[in-house]
Amino acid sequence: MGETADGIVLMRATALGRVMFSQDTDMLEEAIKCMEANIYFTGVIFAPQSIGIGPCVKVLYEFATYFDLLDFENEIVYLKNYL
């Protein structure tokens, strides 16, 4: 979905029951807009691009293992807080 607007990608992830992972600040802004407008979304896990993909995958695996989708609903999780 490379050229698809971030809001559409976020709503598609929500329709599929998936939490978004992104290193794109535009996606972060979309999640903030949803929160401000009380629009339901399944959650966004955000990591700045300065964090390599290896550490991100490790933490994402732990999230998938120990957390439920409901733990991320309407939330933005800053991955750097878990490294």
N, C-alpha and C positions, 0 to 999 in steps of 0.2 A: 504494500500500500504506500509505496515511496512518495508519490506526489499527492496523496490524499490529505485533506485538511486534518489537522490534529484532533479537532473536535469530533469529526466523523470516526476517526480511528479509535478514540476513547469510547465513544458510544457503541461501536462495533465490539470492542473488547467487553463492554458491559453486557451487551446482548448475548455474547458467548459465555458469560460468567467467568471472565478472566481478568486478573489484575494486570495492569500495564507496568512494564519496566521501561524506563526511558532515561537517556542521558541528554535529552533535548529540553532546553529551558522553555521552548514554546509549548511542549506537552505539559510541563509544570504549570504554566500560565492557564492552560485549558482546565486543568484540575482545580486550580484556584477559582476560576470563573464558575465552575460547577458548584463548588462549595458555597460561594457567595450567593448564587441563585437558587440554592437548595435543589439542585438537579442531581438525582441519584447516579453514582458511578461506582464501579467495583473496586476502585482504588488505583493509586499510582505509586510505584516505588521509583524514586528518583536518585540518581547518582551523578555528580558532576563528571564531565569528560576527563578530568584530571585523574580519576580513579580508573585503573586498568580493568579490563573485562574479567580477568582471573579472580580477583577479590570479589567482584560483583557476583560471579557465578557461584562462588562458595557460599556467600550469604543468602543468595536467592534459593539455593538448594536447601539450606537450613530453614528458611521461611516456608518452603513448600513441604518440608518434612514435619515441622512442628506447629504450623499455624493453619487455620481454616480461612476460607474465603471471607467469611463474615468479619474476621479480624481486620480486614483492610477496607471494608465498605466506607465510602465517602471520606477516605483518608489519603493523605500524602505521607509516605514514609520516606525519610531521608536516609538512604543507605549508609552514608558516611558515619551516622550515629551508631552503626553496628559493626564498624571495622575496628 
